Amino acid sequence: MNLGATAESIVGSLFAAAQAERESVDFIRARIEQRISERGFRRDVAGDCYSDLIETLAQAEHDGLGVFIAGRPGVGKTFLARCAFPSAPLVQCSQVGEGFALPDAPVVIIDDLGAEPQVYGREPVLQAFLGWYDTPPAKRSRLIITSNLRGEDVRRRYGERFISRARATLISVRITGEDHRSREGERANAQAVASADDPEVAREVRAFVRYMRNAGWHTVNAGAWVLMLAKQLDAPKAKAAGILIVDAWERERDADPERDEKLKRLASQERWVVERNERGLAMVREWRTGR
């Protein structure tokens, strides 16, 4: 037996296997970058950590793991998750109540871990997560969790059981940088003077709204620069961008069938709707009108 040839063959096989795996991760990375770019997530939003974010998302998908995206408010955690996984249902922790169960889907986004209502506390989310972990791995959803909490805060709030299971099933990554909701609001004032029938303007606004399509109505900070741009469009320019802007009364409750019915009628000719209220917040909705 030629031991040298055998060793060389083994090394060659290992190298080929490693190269094939690397190419697979590279393919996933390229696909993720394309998805988030098409939906309006720009490289400069994530700053210096952009490469780490993409690498983490790609490696997690390759390994069948979830991702824990941490960072302070306004750095783009939720926007990144929605752009990277546009068809995934989104669970807002601020709206989780008793009897909560995770949606049945290949990928599920759990947004703003730590923002659960005080009346229910951490238990609904914690029990749902522990129940998810006890599901056979082949049947589990991949979880994409966003949070403003740091590691020690997560440990104090949810305990060691959560931490140990999260470490086994999630890859952590942190978005650093400044609050884009406030910084980019200043850019919006300059960009609002651009012609709304500019294809770039239309594309930016549509991309911002598109990532919410599976989540119903969302309250969005007025500082979000694309939303501010949309809000400042006058009616003719908004129409050119395919956007309907509705000045609406302040919502006192989540459900208002009369208002929603009115908006449906108003939106019959347009696909994108921005509703403004007196507090300067805005509710954004994509109406499926067949356009």
DAKA-V252405 format. One line per field, one symbol per residue. ss: DSSP state (h for helix, s for strand, l for the rest). burial: I if it has 24 or more other C-alpha atoms within 12 Angstrom, else O. Layout:
ss = ???
burial = ???
This chain:
ss = llhhhhhhhhhhhhhhhhhhhhhhhhhhhhhhhhhhhhllllhhhhhhhhhhhhhhhhhhhhhllsssssllllllhhhhhhhhllllsssshhhlllllllllllssssssslllllllllhhhhhhhhhhhlllhhhllsssssslllhhhhhhhhhhhhhhhhhhhssssslllllhhhhhhhhhhhhlllllllhhhhhhhhhhhhlllllllsssllllhhhhhhhlllhhhhhhllssssslllllllllhhhhhhhhhhhhhllssssslllllssssslllll
burial = OOOOOOOOOOOOOOOOOOOOOOOOIOOIIOOIIOIIIIIIIIOOIIOOOIOOIIIIIIIIIIOIIIIIIIIOIIIIIIIIIIIIIIOIIIIIIIIIIOOIOIOOOOIIIIIIIIIIOOOOOIIIIIIIIIOIIOOOOOOIIIIIIIIIIOIOOIOOOIOOOIIOOIOOIIIIIIIIOOIIIOOIIOOIIOIIOOOIIOOOIIIIIIIIIIIIIIIIIIIIIIIIIIIIIIIIIOOOIIIIIIIIIIIIOOIOOOOOOOOIOOIIOIIOOIIIIIIIOOOIIIIIIIIOOOO
